[in-house]
């Protein structure tokens, strides 16, 4: 769901950057020193997953996002993790773009934060691995579909003629959302069994331990 350089008009690109900034700042604020290795590892996985498996669609593409998994593991810090991943992809492989970095970060990062707020606390408290799988799968699907909606809206803001790209991408993205949900469910159920503490992504101090 990368939007390429040159697709977004300047007002849309600036709006995307401004929308992403608060989330990035929040993610950096709660990123404790001991969580930096985990954030780096997740950012590396995000970097590789979207490069290795992707279907180009004109000025954009269809590919795995792993936003649900990133959100459950990192919380708000998923925003800077996506930012770094997307920046390196644009810089090294011209995948996505520098001018659309804010839009792409918002499209992929904010749904990750959303599933963290909705699912993280329930997964941390869950002792049944089957229920953990279902929660993880729901988080993966929800994050992917939310990113698709944001991506589609951003493309339409860039030009009504891009509606055809959204229509073509609808079915492939539904398939990928289901596949990503199953994958996320398996990873979450495994981690919930062997290392549940990994879901202890820090929230804001004013919020206590999060949901």
N, C-alpha and C positions, 0 to 999 in steps of 0.2 A: 504493500500500500504506500510505497514511496511516491511522492509527487516530485517530478523532475524540475530542475532549474529551467526558468523561462516560461513555465506554465502559469504560475500565479502572478497576477498583476501586483504592483508594488503595494497598494493598500491591503490586499489579502495577505501578502507575505508578512507585512508589518503587523497586521492583526494577529496572525498565527504566532509570531515571535512574542508579542505582548501577552497572548493567552498562555503560552508555555512558561514564561518567566516565573510567575508565582509558584508553580508546581516544582520547577527546578530549584528555586531558592528554598522551598520547604524541604525538598529531598536532601539538599546539602546540609540544612540546619539539623536534621535528625540523624545524619550519617555519622555514627560514632566510629572512632578509630578501629575498634575491633571488628566492625562490620565492613570495612573497606575491602578486605580480600573477597568476601562473598559478593559484594557489589561488582568488583572487577571480574569475577568469574561469570556472573550472570550477564554482564555487559559483553563479555567475550562470546558467550553462547548466542546472545542476540545478534551479534555481529556475523557469526558464521551461519546461523540458521537461515537468515534472509538472503544470504549470498548464494548458498549452495542449492536451495530449492526455490525457484521463482519462475513465474510465467509472465513475460513482458506483455503489457497491454497499452500500446501507444505511449502516452506521457506518464504512465504509471505501471504497476505490476501487481501480481497476486503471489503471495508467499506466506509461509508461516510467520507468526508474530511472537508467540510465547509470552504475550502480555499477561495472561492469567498467572502463569508460573512466576514471572518476574515480580508481579505485584504481591503475590502471597509470600515470596521470599524476602522482598526488599521494602515493601510498603511505599512510602513517599519517595524513597531513594531510587525507585524504578525510573523516575523522571530523569535524573542526571545519568543513570545507566543507559537509557535509550538515547539521550543526547550524545554521549560519547560514542556509542555504537554507530549512530547515524552520521555523525561528523566524520568518523574514520572511513565509513563506506563511501561517503561523498568525496572525501579527499583522496583516497587511494584508488577507488574503482569507478568514480563518477556515477555512483548508484544513488539516486535521490538527488540532493542538491544542497548547496550552501544557502542560497536565498530562500529555499523552502525548508530549511532545517527546523525552524520554529513550528511550522505547520505539522511536519512529520513527527516531531517530538510530542506535540500535543495530541495528535491523532493516535499514536501508539502508547504514550505514557499515561495519559489521564485515565483511560479505561483500566489500566493496571492498578492505579491508585484506587479506583472505584471498587474493584473486586477485593482489594486488600481491606477496605473499610467494611465490605459486606460479608466476606467469608473468612478472613484470617482468624478472628477470635473463635469462631465456631470450629475451625479445623484444629486450632491449638487445644481446644477442650475435648475434641473427639477421640475416643479410644477404640472405636470400631473401624477397622480398616476399610470395610465395604462402604460405610457411610462417608469416610474420608475420601474414598474414590469418587463417590457421587458429588461431594462438595467440590472437589478439585476439578472434576469434569464440568460442573456447572460454572465454576469460575473461569475455566479456559474458554468455554463457549461464550459466556457473557462478555468477557474482555474482547474476544475476537469480533463479535457482532457489533459491540459498541464502537470499536475502531473502524469497522466497515461503514457504519452510519456517519461517523465524523469525517472519514475519508471521502465518502460520497458527497456530503455537504460541502466540503472544501473544494472538491472538483467542480461542483455546480456553481460555487461562488467564483471560480476561475473562468467560467464560461459555460453557457447553457449548451453549447455544442458538444461538451464533454459528457452529456447525459448518456450518450451511446456507450461510452466506456463503462459507466456505472452499470448499465443494463447487461452488457456482456460479462462483466465481472461478478454479477450477482450469484449465479449458480456455482461457479468455481469457489467462491468465498464461502458459500454455505457448506460445501463438501469439506473445505479446509477447516472451517469452524468446528465441525463434528470430529474430524480427525485430531485437531488440536485439543479438543475437550477430552477425548479418550486418552491421549498421550499425557496431558496434564493430570488427569485422574490417577493414572498409574504411578506417576512420579510422586504425587502428593500422598497417595496411600502408602507407598514405600517409605518415604521420609517420615511420615507420621508414625510409622512403626519403629524405625531404627534411629531416628534423630529428630524428635518432635521440637526440640529447642530451636531448630533452624527457622521455624515460623515466628520467632520472637522479634520480628522487625520493630524497631523503636517508633513510637508515636511521639507527638509533641508532649512536652512535660505537663502542659496544662490539661492534657487529655488522659493522663495516667498511662495505662498500659494499652490503650486502644480498645477496640471492641472485643 
